[in-house]
Amino acid sequence: MTPEQIALIQQSFAKVAPISEQAAVLFYDRLFEVAPSVRAMFPEDMTEQRKKLMGMLAAVVGGLSNLDSILPAASALAKRHVAYGAVAEHYPVVGATLLWTLEKGLGEAWTPELAKAWTDAYGVLSGYMMSEAYGAQPQAAE
């Protein structure tokens, strides 16, 4: 991620933060629509879960300029998710759902450049989290 991408992500998230409750509702409604099997991993009352999601996103977005500062929490989160039943195949679905939610929440402010910045950030973090949760990814032969 470039410093410009980090700035774009942080600026866009500042626009989402005031509507965080609605954004979290959009996110989980969409997630359960596209991946209904994951619904069983969550509590019936999603109020606290929605707050946790937005708090985690705020911490990650705030820490993008110093990635090492957020990696320990990302590692712990990834390992907890394994205990909840999360598998590697869930990560792309969650990523697509996050991007969809941001696009809906930001409307016209969602540009191809912003989409790429968020996609790159999610790719870096989800790749790290999957390696922490499920072990190192196989290396290509040289």
C-alpha angles and dihedrals in degrees: 000000000000125000087249091055091048090051091049092050093048093047092048093047089053086063092049096047095075089055095039095130092053091044091052091049090050091048097051095040089054094043092053090046095053097034107026092168091070093060090086090063091065134069120258091242105057097185096105093038091056090051090049091051094052093043091052092048091050091051093048094046091047091050099047092100089059104032093177089064093063101037096086091055091044090052093050091047092051092051092048090052091058088059089052090055100262116154131193091259090065094064097073090046092051090047093051090047092051092050091047090051093049091048091051093044097046098040112180091006088069103097131172088253092053091045090054092049092052091043091052093047092049090047093054095046098040091048090052092046093049091050090050093047102039106019134260117328114244114268120234114248113256 
